Amino acid sequence: MPLGTVAAMGWIVAAVAASAAVLTQTNASAPRPQTIWSHAHTSIAAFAQDGSTVAWLSPSARGCNTVHLRSLANGVEVLLPSQKARNVTCRFARAQTEPVNLALAGTHLLWTLPQQKPLPLDYLLGASVGDTIERRFQEIAHTPRGVGQWLGGVAGSGGTLTYAVTAVDYEDEAACLARTGPCTLVKSGGGVYRVHGRIPVHVPDTEPAVEVATSGTTIAYVPTTEIAKNGRPRAGADLPVTIVDANTGQQFAAVVPQGVPTAIALSAHVLATLEQTPLGLRLAWYRAQTGQPLGSVPVPRSTAPSLTASDRLIVFRVGRSIRTVDVASHQVRTLVRAAARPVGLSFVASWLRWAENIRTSARIRALYVSGRG
């Protein structure tokens, strides 16, 4: 065999070995999660954390749905919203198939409750420790044909609570109603909003969006690229993921993904994206200040469209398997296999926390993740 061929084969073997090393998932010396809260005869529909404070929404078939806010520093727990006033949350009958969103920033909370009949909508609600009465910020509703507003997600961190909306309308409503033209749906407005006290404020110059993430006073969002036939807004690979100041809307960076972003997470210096590419699903990360690509790894196609990240690690989920990617080394590691599908997986200050529903009980789990890889 010619020496050139031998060298080439050696290079290929080395490359394959290096790739395998990056993608190796090991359970050696796996840390063990601890239960920090549990309760029988209950369930958790949504979970969030910010610093040493956690929050979760517990639905009730007979009583009153409640949002719990608990300090892990001293164990003090507050139930929201105040039941002294009539509120949507308490009486809401949630369909088990519809997702509930929850965002936490300090002691301020934002949550959504989905309704399908008589009109598809998401109630956008909120409260805080200092203002416990439920605030109905918006009813984000659309017709069964898709005309109206669509929720693009909620997020919270530090002092920033934010949500995204896309407005959809007919390109030519008159022609559609007269049946002289197609009933093409297009995006007609929307943007990213932050909650200021009890008032939602449009973040200047932001576009309609399908995903949103926060870190301190910084917001990242995935712009709406196209509208499906049923009116649902969709992301695409044509528009960049944008990172802006939450107060002024000033753009810091524009990240150009290689595929369609299906989930994002933002830390102080890293933007993580889950991207659907023609070759499969990949997890990528970028420098938040500039948009510069920093790395990527392929992930299983069954990876859940949900990410959480720090500057050091990106956390994702495949079924009940919770895994991390090291930003510096690109090493993928399986941390733990949860006892049930994790709810609201969240990674803050080296603490990974999530909720689990096991038969008729619920619990919150915590795992300290130190070191690299």
Secondary structure, 3 states (H helix, E strand, C coil): CCHHHHHHHHHHHHHHHHHHHHHCCCCCCCCCCEEEEEEECCCCCEEEEECCEEEEEECCCCCCCEEEEEECCCCCEEEECCCCCCCHHHHCCCCCCCCCEEEEECCEEEEEEEECCCCCEEEEEEEECCEEEEEEEEEEEECCCCCEEEEEEEEEECCEEEEEEEEEEECCHHHHHHCCCCCCEEEEEEEEEEEECCEEEECCCCCCEEEEEEECCEEEEEECCEECCCCCEECCCCCCEEEEECCCCCEEEEECCCCEEEEEEECCCEEEEEEEECCEEEEEEEECCCCCEEEEEECCCCECCCCEECCCEEEEEECCEEEEEECCCCCEEEEEECCCCCEEEEEECCEEEEEEEECCEEEEEEEECCCCC
